[in-house]
């Protein structure tokens, strides 16, 4: 297509459209914006309409690694429905690495691995869609994926984006391995543009590991961006990812989220209390809630954690503000953030080896100091009888937490 010069009038229009889009995100522009103006807005921003709240679903990597096949994916989709998790919002079924043959076909197209996905990805997408769910897939902004068992999309972005759209893909996790040393800020925009041209809204997850601080530039390119390297199923790994992710809290917003990696809840490396802390931090951090366990065989304890409607509601709150650490004293941390309806989410975490009593003060949280506050304990599922003024105090055992929703009553 011929590149045309942009005159001053066009520049003004573009600037107005950018302003309009920003106002629309804040609810300040009504439906009076014309269809033509909205089309121009969509052409000049990512604006795929996805990720207005953090995505929820499942990903194959943390539990299965490369040991995946179409039977596992179908049974996982079945389990999300039969357990009721899909009704709670867990709707993405995401295939990670190792799903394709090592070589493209003669026309350069990716080929699903015949030994594990003999029916092809389109048939699998149709099955997942028939369950009312969405199918995600994985590729890499390099020459190979991280497993080096299949090709990456570098140099094939438009072809692969069209392929994913034709298969009915709803989510793309885009990794960062074997990239030849080129900058992610050069490689990732190519796939963003390719997805926008492919004709199907596809949630774009930038799995760039926090390499070049994608929180600073990811919103223009994707719907989420990894702020950390891979998580492991240990307390230290999980908490370090939470710490690294928290630094970028101000960059999260509806349509684009900080991603400290997928959930390890239910994989067996941490205690139940530690998994409760894990799920609480991810929820209050507005992180993607992507289950990483085998949902076909969850324990009662795992199900009670990941199916906590009140905690999920914090994650999915439409205000879309990521919580921050408002105070940290040694191993004692206070995380807080605003919610819709003039409420606040408050998380007290004891990272230490012994029982500890922690106090959260209103002026740290952003509540007027003399406010009388009602506190809802989201893991005990009860509203505390005491009304609190100025602060709230809780005693917690090692590696445990308290998660509240606070609401002023006076």
Buried (B, 14 or more C-beta within 10 A) or exposed (E): EEEEEEEEEEEEBBEEBBEBBEEBBEEEBEEEBEEEBBEBBBEEBBBBEBBBBBBBBBBBBBBBEBEBBBEBBBBBBBBBBEBEBBEBBBBBBBBBBBBBBEEBEEEEEBBBBEEBBEEBBBBBBBBBBEBEBBBBBBBBBBBBBBBBBBBBBBBBBBBBBBBBBBBBBBBBBBBBBBBEEEEBBEBBBBBBBBBBEBEBBBBBBBBBBBBBBBBEBBBEBBBBBBBBBBBBBEBEBBBBBBBBBBBBBEBBBBBBBBBBBBBBBBBEBBEBBBBBBBBBBBBBBBBBBBBBBBBEEBEEEBBEBBBBEBBBBBBBBEBBBBBBBBBEEEBBBBBBBBBEEEBBBBBBBBBBEEEBEBBBBBEBBEBEEEBEBBBBBBBEEEEBEEEBEBBBEBEBEBBBBBBBBBBBEE
